[in-house]
């Protein structure tokens, strides 16, 4: 079976070639819900190199994710490279990729020759459809990332340390910054680290200030997932994983004479409380009540030492990040695909969403913009009702969206406390301050965001 596609990007070929040759390019071209790279720092088009990926969303154990290994057998510096399968799900695979100058832009031509295992030959139309969607995703991702980098072309290349760099947002943020020519130093909780990594231990309060010398910005994304049952132990772990780590970084950079000039801190719109019907929530709001509201207040307050020392501190209050690799969208997909999907809460309750790529770029924007300081709502410009969210997701998936999820379902999975603050939510959060700071979202509407995230 032979599949050929052509996509065009309104960027000069040299810019496109440079992007491909940077570390992180493979991560940015791979939908995180489809596969993940063995080495997230991989970039470039060098002939002879082996590239390994695990197929399937990263929340699955590796035993359930087939290993796919390709070798780049041909490479032309003018923009042509070829990879062939060494090990993987196909009988044969050969992919030729061309980046050709076309006027002031670039034509991206992909040609795949793939032979399916005999038992799967009847699925050839499905495989072809998925591959065409993949190449369309890659073209859109390339276009949007190049547009992002063009807006910060005047900024000197930075060295940026990231905690939580193996998480859903952290993996993509590191790759985004690397494709822009910035240096990323991943902060890991191990004593034996690879070159360029930084060892730290927030539980023990260990972070050597000398390891942050030469770092311009720290982005702190560390924190245990809140999508779990909120037992007394898990609440303590959720809180400690955020407060202790933030305080450690804040104190460390505050005490350095030539330390990082900025700290970009993850935060959440949970600050506003779970239900605020009829209100437009801005960064000036003092916040609501509940476990998450109290947590976020203290979480943001944990960076006080850095701010007092004159370090630029920005808090990105993340909304519902849309991805098929994790977060609150993922568990809804099987229900919708089975034809029994629907809204999760009251139909008129507001949902403040943002695509995974836009929240990643929002963190990048905060890291690279010297005048961005204080809280920023990391949400899309058009929040929707729960009813509109379900209808739009059903439209994108071409499935009905008429069966509301019974309240007992989320409570059974998460417990009543977590379900009350994570699912039964009504928050109309404003993105005005984020956009006024110069951020330009790639996905302004929910339908556009879902079509990109789900490759539809």
C-alpha positions as CSV (number, residue, x, y, z in Angstrom):
1,X,0.0,0.0,0.0
2,X,1.4,3.4,-1.0
3,X,0.2,6.6,0.6
4,X,1.2,10.1,-0.6
5,X,0.3,13.5,1.0
6,X,1.3,17.1,0.4
7,X,0.9,19.9,3.0
8,X,2.2,23.5,2.7
9,X,3.6,25.7,5.4
10,X,3.9,29.4,5.0
11,X,7.5,29.5,6.3
12,X,10.8,29.6,4.4
13,X,12.4,26.2,3.8
14,X,15.6,27.1,5.8
15,X,13.4,27.8,8.9
16,X,11.7,24.5,8.4
17,X,15.0,22.6,8.0
18,X,16.4,24.3,11.1
19,X,13.4,23.3,13.1
20,X,13.6,19.7,12.0
21,X,17.3,19.6,12.9
22,X,16.8,20.7,16.5
23,X,16.3,18.3,19.5
24,X,12.7,17.8,20.3
25,X,11.4,17.8,16.7
26,X,10.3,14.1,16.9
27,X,8.3,14.8,20.1
28,X,6.5,17.7,18.6
29,X,5.7,15.7,15.5
30,X,4.3,12.8,17.4
31,X,0.8,13.0,18.8
32,X,1.2,12.1,22.5
33,X,-1.8,9.9,22.6
34,X,-0.5,7.9,19.6
35,X,3.1,7.2,20.6
36,X,6.1,8.6,22.6
37,X,9.7,8.7,21.7
38,X,12.2,6.6,23.6
39,X,14.6,9.6,23.7
40,X,12.6,12.9,23.9
41,X,15.8,14.9,23.0
42,X,16.0,13.4,19.6
43,X,16.1,15.8,16.6
44,X,17.8,16.1,13.3
45,X,17.8,14.2,10.1
46,X,21.2,12.3,10.3
47,X,21.4,9.2,8.1
48,X,22.0,5.9,9.9
49,X,20.3,7.0,13.2
50,X,17.9,4.7,14.9
51,X,14.7,6.2,16.3
52,X,12.6,4.3,18.7
53,X,9.0,5.0,19.8
54,X,6.4,3.2,22.0
55,X,3.0,3.0,20.3
56,X,0.0,3.9,22.5
57,X,-0.7,6.6,25.2
58,X,2.0,6.9,27.8
59,X,-0.5,6.1,30.6
60,X,-0.3,2.4,29.5
61,X,2.6,0.2,30.8
62,X,5.3,-0.4,28.3
63,X,4.3,-4.1,28.1
64,X,1.1,-3.0,26.4
65,X,2.8,-0.5,24.1
66,X,4.5,-2.1,21.0
67,X,8.0,-1.0,20.3
68,X,8.6,0.6,16.9
69,X,12.2,1.2,15.7
70,X,13.1,3.0,12.5
71,X,16.4,3.6,10.9
72,X,17.0,6.8,8.8
73,X,18.7,5.2,5.8
74,X,19.0,8.2,3.6
75,X,19.5,11.9,4.3
76,X,19.8,14.9,1.9
77,X,20.8,18.2,3.6
78,X,18.5,19.9,1.0
79,X,15.4,18.4,2.8
80,X,14.9,14.8,1.9
81,X,15.2,11.8,4.3
82,X,14.1,8.3,4.3
83,X,13.4,5.9,7.2
84,X,12.7,2.2,7.2
85,X,11.4,-0.1,9.8
86,X,13.9,-2.2,11.8
87,X,11.3,-3.6,14.2
88,X,7.7,-3.0,14.6
89,X,4.1,-3.7,13.7
90,X,4.3,-3.7,9.9
91,X,5.7,-6.4,7.5
92,X,7.5,-3.6,5.8
93,X,7.7,0.2,6.1
94,X,9.5,2.8,4.1
95,X,8.8,6.5,4.5
96,X,10.2,9.3,2.3
97,X,9.9,12.8,3.6
98,X,10.7,15.9,1.4
99,X,10.8,19.5,2.5
100,X,10.8,21.5,-0.8
101,X,11.0,25.3,-1.2
102,X,7.9,26.6,-2.8
103,X,7.8,30.3,-3.3
104,X,8.2,31.9,0.1
105,X,6.9,28.8,1.8
106,X,7.6,25.1,2.1
107,X,5.9,22.0,0.6
108,X,6.0,19.0,2.8
109,X,5.7,15.8,0.8
110,X,5.3,12.4,2.5
111,X,5.3,9.1,0.7
112,X,4.8,5.8,2.7
113,X,5.0,2.3,1.4
114,X,3.7,0.0,4.0
115,X,2.8,-3.7,4.0
116,X,0.4,-4.8,6.7
117,X,0.5,-8.3,8.4
118,X,-1.8,-10.6,6.5
119,X,-4.2,-10.9,9.4
120,X,-4.6,-7.1,9.3
121,X,-4.8,-6.5,5.5
122,X,-8.6,-5.8,5.8
123,X,-7.7,-2.8,7.9
124,X,-5.8,-1.1,5.1
125,X,-8.4,1.7,4.7
126,X,-8.3,2.5,8.4
127,X,-4.4,2.6,8.4
128,X,-4.4,4.9,5.4
129,X,-6.9,7.2,7.1
130,X,-4.9,7.3,10.3
131,X,-1.6,8.0,8.4
132,X,-3.2,10.9,6.5
133,X,-4.5,12.3,9.7
134,X,-1.1,12.0,11.2
135,X,0.7,13.9,8.4
136,X,-2.0,16.6,8.6
137,X,-1.4,16.9,12.4
138,X,2.3,17.2,11.8
139,X,1.9,20.0,9.3
140,X,-0.4,21.9,11.6
141,X,2.0,21.4,14.5
142,X,5.0,22.6,12.5
143,X,3.1,25.7,11.3
144,X,1.9,26.6,14.8
145,X,5.3,26.0,16.4
146,X,7.2,28.0,13.8
147,X,4.7,30.9,14.3
148,X,5.3,30.7,18.0
149,X,9.1,30.8,17.5
150,X,8.8,33.7,15.0
151,X,7.1,35.8,17.7
152,X,10.1,35.3,20.0
153,X,12.9,35.5,17.4
154,X,14.1,38.7,19.0
155,X,14.7,36.9,22.4
156,X,18.2,35.7,23.0
157,X,18.5,31.9,23.3
158,X,17.8,30.9,26.9
159,X,18.8,28.1,29.2
160,X,15.7,26.8,30.9
161,X,15.4,24.3,33.7
162,X,12.2,22.3,33.9
163,X,10.8,20.2,36.7
164,X,8.2,17.7,35.8
165,X,9.8,17.4,32.4
166,X,8.6,13.8,31.9
167,X,4.9,14.7,32.4
168,X,2.4,15.4,29.7
169,X,3.0,19.2,29.6
170,X,6.7,19.0,30.6
171,X,7.6,16.6,27.8
172,X,6.0,18.9,25.2
173,X,7.3,22.1,26.7
174,X,10.9,20.9,26.7
175,X,10.6,19.8,23.0
176,X,8.9,23.1,22.0
177,X,11.8,25.2,23.6
178,X,14.4,22.9,22.1
179,X,13.0,23.2,18.6
180,X,13.3,27.0,19.1
181,X,17.1,26.7,19.7
182,X,16.8,27.1,23.5
183,X,18.7,24.8,25.9
184,X,16.6,22.7,28.3
185,X,18.0,21.2,31.5
186,X,15.6,18.6,32.9
187,X,15.5,18.5,36.7
188,X,15.1,14.9,37.8
189,X,14.8,13.2,41.2
190,X,17.8,11.0,40.8
191,X,21.3,11.3,42.1
192,X,22.9,9.9,38.9
193,X,21.9,12.2,36.1
194,X,22.7,12.4,32.4
195,X,24.7,15.2,30.9
196,X,22.6,18.4,31.0
197,X,20.3,17.2,33.7
198,X,20.0,18.6,37.2
199,X,19.5,16.4,40.3
200,X,17.1,17.6,43.0
201,X,15.1,16.0,45.8
202,X,12.1,18.1,47.0
203,X,11.3,15.7,49.8
204,X,14.7,15.9,51.3
205,X,15.0,19.6,50.5
206,X,18.1,19.0,48.3
207,X,19.0,21.3,45.4
208,X,22.6,22.5,44.8
209,X,22.5,26.2,43.8
210,X,25.6,25.6,41.7
211,X,23.5,23.3,39.4
212,X,21.3,26.4,38.5
213,X,24.3,28.6,37.6
214,X,23.9,29.6,33.9
215,X,20.1,28.9,34.0
216,X,18.0,31.9,32.9
217,X,14.5,30.6,33.8
218,X,13.1,27.8,36.0
219,X,9.8,26.3,35.0
220,X,8.3,24.3,37.9
221,X,5.7,21.8,36.8
222,X,6.2,19.2,39.5
223,X,3.3,17.9,41.4
224,X,1.4,14.7,42.0
225,X,-1.7,14.2,39.9
226,X,-4.9,15.4,41.5
227,X,-7.0,12.9,39.4
228,X,-7.2,10.3,42.2
229,X,-9.3,9.5,45.3
230,X,-8.6,12.2,47.9
231,X,-7.8,10.1,50.9
232,X,-6.0,11.8,53.8
233,X,-2.7,10.4,52.6
234,X,-3.2,11.4,48.9
235,X,-4.2,14.9,49.9
236,X,-1.0,15.2,51.9
237,X,1.0,13.9,49.0
238,X,-0.7,16.2,46.5
239,X,0.0,19.2,48.8
240,X,3.5,18.3,49.8
241,X,4.6,17.6,46.2
242,X,3.7,21.1,45.2
243,X,4.4,23.2,48.3
244,X,7.7,21.6,49.3
245,X,9.2,21.7,45.7
246,X,8.1,25.2,45.1
247,X,9.5,26.5,48.4
248,X,12.8,24.7,47.7
249,X,13.2,26.2,44.2
250,X,12.1,29.7,45.4
251,X,14.5,29.8,48.4
252,X,17.3,28.5,46.2
253,X,17.0,31.0,43.4
254,X,16.4,33.8,46.0
255,X,19.7,33.1,47.6
256,X,21.8,33.1,44.4
257,X,23.8,36.2,43.4
258,X,23.8,35.2,39.7
259,X,20.9,32.9,39.6
260,X,17.9,32.5,37.3
261,X,16.1,35.7,36.5
262,X,12.6,34.2,36.4
263,X,10.5,31.4,37.9
264,X,7.5,30.2,35.9
265,X,5.3,28.3,38.3
266,X,2.4,25.9,37.4
267,X,-0.9,26.7,39.1
268,X,-4.5,26.0,38.4
269,X,-7.9,27.6,38.0
270,X,-9.0,25.4,40.9
271,X,-8.1,28.5,42.9
272,X,-11.5,30.0,42.0
273,X,-13.5,27.2,43.7
274,X,-15.5,24.5,41.8
275,X,-18.7,26.4,41.2
276,X,-19.0,30.1,40.4
277,X,-22.1,30.3,38.2
278,X,-22.8,33.6,36.4
279,X,-19.3,35.1,37.2
280,X,-16.4,35.9,34.9
281,X,-13.3,34.9,36.8
282,X,-10.2,37.0,36.3
283,X,-6.8,37.0,38.0
284,X,-8.0,39.7,40.4
285,X,-10.4,37.3,42.0
286,X,-9.3,36.4,45.5
287,X,-10.4,32.8,45.0
288,X,-13.0,30.4,46.3
289,X,-13.3,27.6,48.8
290,X,-12.4,24.0,48.8
291,X,-9.4,21.7,48.9
292,X,-8.1,22.9,45.5
293,X,-8.6,26.6,46.2
294,X,-6.7,26.4,49.5
295,X,-4.0,24.3,47.8
296,X,-3.5,26.7,45.0
297,X,-3.4,29.7,47.3
298,X,-0.6,28.1,49.3
299,X,1.1,26.8,46.2
300,X,1.4,30.2,44.6
301,X,2.4,31.7,48.0
302,X,5.3,29.2,48.2
303,X,7.2,31.2,45.5
304,X,7.2,34.3,47.8
305,X,10.9,34.2,48.6
306,X,11.8,34.4,44.9
307,X,9.5,37.3,44.3
308,X,10.8,39.1,47.3
309,X,14.4,38.7,46.0
310,X,13.5,40.4,42.7
311,X,13.1,37.3,40.7
312,X,10.3,37.6,38.0
313,X,7.6,35.1,39.1
314,X,4.7,34.1,36.8
315,X,1.9,31.7,37.8
316,X,0.2,29.9,34.9
317,X,-3.3,28.8,36.2
318,X,-4.0,25.9,34.0
319,X,-7.6,25.1,32.9
320,X,-8.9,21.8,31.5
321,X,-6.0,20.8,29.2
322,X,-7.3,18.8,26.2
323,X,-5.2,15.7,25.2
324,X,-5.9,12.1,24.2
325,X,-2.8,11.1,26.3
326,X,-4.0,12.2,29.7
327,X,-6.1,14.6,31.7
328,X,-9.9,14.7,31.9
329,X,-10.6,14.3,28.2
330,X,-9.0,10.8,27.9
331,X,-11.5,8.9,30.1
332,X,-14.4,10.4,28.1
333,X,-13.2,9.1,24.7
334,X,-14.2,5.4,25.1
335,X,-17.7,6.4,26.1
336,X,-18.2,8.7,23.1
337,X,-16.6,6.2,20.7
338,X,-19.0,3.6,22.0
339,X,-21.9,6.0,21.3
340,X,-22.9,6.6,25.0
341,X,-21.1,9.8,25.7
342,X,-22.6,12.9,27.1
343,X,-22.1,15.9,29.5
344,X,-20.4,15.2,32.8
345,X,-22.3,17.8,34.9
346,X,-25.1,20.4,34.7
347,X,-25.7,21.4,31.1
348,X,-25.3,25.1,31.7
349,X,-22.1,24.8,33.8
350,X,-19.1,26.5,32.2
351,X,-16.0,24.6,31.2
352,X,-12.8,26.5,30.8
353,X,-10.6,24.5,28.4
354,X,-7.3,24.9,26.6
355,X,-5.6,22.6,24.1
356,X,-2.4,20.8,25.3
357,X,-0.3,22.6,22.7
358,X,-1.7,26.0,23.7
359,X,-1.0,25.5,27.4
360,X,2.5,24.3,26.5
361,X,3.0,27.5,24.4
362,X,1.6,29.6,27.3
363,X,4.3,28.3,29.6
364,X,6.8,28.9,26.9
365,X,5.4,32.5,26.5
366,X,5.8,33.1,30.2
367,X,9.3,31.8,30.2
368,X,10.5,33.9,27.2
369,X,8.6,37.1,27.9
370,X,10.5,39.4,30.3
371,X,7.5,41.5,31.2
372,X,5.1,38.6,32.1
373,X,4.7,38.5,35.8
374,X,2.1,37.4,38.3
375,X,-0.9,35.2,37.7
376,X,-2.1,34.2,34.2
377,X,-5.2,32.1,33.4
378,X,-4.0,29.4,31.1
379,X,-7.4,28.9,29.3
380,X,-8.7,29.2,25.8
381,X,-10.6,32.4,24.7
382,X,-14.0,30.8,24.4
383,X,-15.2,28.7,27.4
384,X,-18.3,26.6,26.7
385,X,-21.1,25.1,28.6
386,X,-20.9,21.4,29.6
387,X,-23.7,20.8,27.0
388,X,-21.7,22.5,24.3
389,X,-18.6,20.6,25.2
390,X,-20.3,17.3,24.9
391,X,-22.0,18.2,21.6
392,X,-18.8,19.5,20.1
393,X,-16.8,16.4,21.1
394,X,-19.6,14.2,19.7
395,X,-19.5,16.2,16.5
396,X,-15.7,15.8,16.1
397,X,-15.9,12.1,16.8
398,X,-19.1,11.7,14.7
399,X,-20.9,10.1,17.6
400,X,-24.0,11.0,19.6
401,X,-23.7,13.0,22.8
402,X,-27.1,12.5,24.4
403,X,-26.4,10.3,27.4
404,X,-25.4,12.4,30.5
405,X,-22.9,10.6,32.7
406,X,-24.6,9.7,36.0
407,X,-23.1,11.5,39.0
408,X,-22.4,8.1,40.6
409,X,-19.9,7.3,37.9
410,X,-17.2,9.9,38.7
411,X,-17.9,9.4,42.4
412,X,-17.3,5.7,42.1
413,X,-13.9,6.3,40.4
414,X,-12.7,9.4,42.3
415,X,-14.7,9.5,45.4
416,X,-17.2,12.1,46.3
417,X,-14.8,14.8,47.4
418,X,-12.6,14.7,44.2
419,X,-15.6,14.3,41.9
420,X,-17.2,17.4,43.5
421,X,-14.2,19.6,42.8
422,X,-13.0,18.1,39.6
423,X,-16.1,17.1,37.7
424,X,-19.1,19.1,39.1
425,X,-17.4,22.3,38.0
426,X,-18.8,25.6,36.8
427,X,-16.0,28.1,36.0
428,X,-16.1,30.8,33.3
429,X,-12.4,31.9,33.4
430,X,-11.1,34.8,31.4
431,X,-8.1,34.5,29.2
432,X,-7.9,38.3,28.6
433,X,-4.8,38.9,30.7
434,X,-2.9,36.1,29.0
435,X,-3.7,37.5,25.5
436,X,-3.0,41.1,26.6
437,X,0.5,39.9,27.5
438,X,1.1,39.0,23.9
439,X,0.1,35.4,23.8
440,X,-1.6,34.2,20.6
441,X,-3.6,31.0,20.9
442,X,-3.4,28.5,18.0
443,X,-6.8,27.0,18.9
444,X,-9.4,29.7,19.6
445,X,-12.4,27.4,19.4
446,X,-13.2,24.2,21.1
447,X,-13.9,22.4,17.8
448,X,-10.6,23.5,16.3
449,X,-8.7,22.3,19.5
450,X,-10.5,18.9,19.6
451,X,-9.9,18.3,15.8
452,X,-6.2,18.9,16.3
453,X,-5.8,17.0,19.5
454,X,-7.8,14.0,18.1
455,X,-6.5,14.3,14.6
456,X,-10.0,14.5,13.0
